[in-house]
Amino acid sequence: MWLIILAFAATIVTAIWYAKAENDKYMLKFLSLILWGTTIMVMVDHTLPFLMEGGGEFLEITTEATVLGFAMLIVALAVWNGALLLKDPKGVIYKRKSQ
């Protein structure tokens, strides 16, 4: 389930970023890269055991897997939020001197 949650979030963020690509003030490209990187990592994590064990369950549809998917999404959003606060695109945290 965590693969589905992360892939869905990555797709939505990529579509929003692409629609507003000329003015990427809120670093949606960075969030998109974080989410796609995590999705690829989870895909590899699911694919290798599936191939090595000769089949079985590829997608976990359990409560724990759902909670883990949302927890990973929250961590990705927290990292993006931290980077956004450091960049401060609107100059709210770090007041810029007017010239």
C-alpha positions in Angstrom: 0.0 0.0 0.0 2.9 2.3 0.7 4.0 2.0 -3.0 0.5 3.1 -4.1 0.4 6.1 -1.7 3.8 7.4 -2.7 3.3 6.9 -6.4 -0.1 8.7 -6.2 1.4 11.6 -4.3 4.4 11.8 -6.7 2.1 11.8 -9.7 -0.1 14.6 -8.3 2.9 16.8 -7.2 4.6 16.3 -10.6 1.4 17.4 -12.4 1.1 20.5 -10.2 4.7 21.3 -10.7 4.5 20.9 -14.5 1.5 23.2 -14.7 3.4 25.9 -12.8 7.0 25.1 -13.9 7.9 28.5 -15.1 7.4 29.9 -11.6 8.6 27.2 -9.2 8.7 29.5 -6.2 7.6 26.8 -3.8 10.2 24.2 -4.9 7.6 21.7 -6.1 10.3 20.2 -8.4 12.3 19.3 -5.2 9.2 17.7 -3.6 8.5 15.8 -6.8 12.1 14.5 -6.9 11.8 13.4 -3.2 8.6 11.6 -3.8 9.8 9.9 -7.1 13.0 8.8 -5.4 11.1 7.3 -2.5 8.7 5.6 -4.9 11.6 4.1 -6.9 13.2 2.9 -3.6 9.9 1.2 -2.5 9.4 -0.3 -5.9 12.9 -1.9 -5.7 12.2 -3.0 -2.2 9.0 -4.8 -3.3 10.4 -6.1 -6.6 13.5 -7.9 -5.4 11.9 -10.1 -2.8 9.0 -10.8 -5.2 11.5 -12.1 -7.8 13.8 -13.9 -5.4 11.0 -15.8 -3.7 9.4 -16.7 -7.0 6.1 -14.9 -6.7 3.9 -14.2 -3.8 2.4 -11.0 -2.6 3.7 -7.9 -4.4 1.5 -5.2 -2.8 0.7 -5.3 0.9 -2.8 -4.2 1.6 -2.7 -4.0 5.4 -3.2 -1.4 8.0 0.5 -1.3 8.9 1.5 -0.8 5.2 -1.0 2.1 4.9 0.3 3.7 8.1 3.9 3.3 6.8 2.9 4.9 3.5 1.4 7.9 5.1 4.4 8.1 7.6 6.8 8.2 4.6 4.7 10.8 2.9 4.8 13.0 6.1 8.6 12.6 6.3 8.9 13.7 2.6 6.7 16.7 3.2 8.7 17.6 6.3 11.9 17.5 4.4 10.4 19.7 1.7 9.0 22.0 4.2 12.4 22.4 5.9 14.0 23.2 2.5 11.2 25.7 1.8 11.7 27.4 5.1 15.5 27.7 4.4 14.9 29.2 1.0 12.1 31.5 2.2 10.7 32.5 -1.2 8.5 35.2 0.2 11.0 36.7 2.5 8.9 36.2 5.6 11.5 34.6 7.9 14.5 36.4 6.7 13.5 40.0 6.1 15.3 41.4 3.1 16.5 44.9 3.2 14.8 47.2 0.7 17.2 49.0 -1.5 
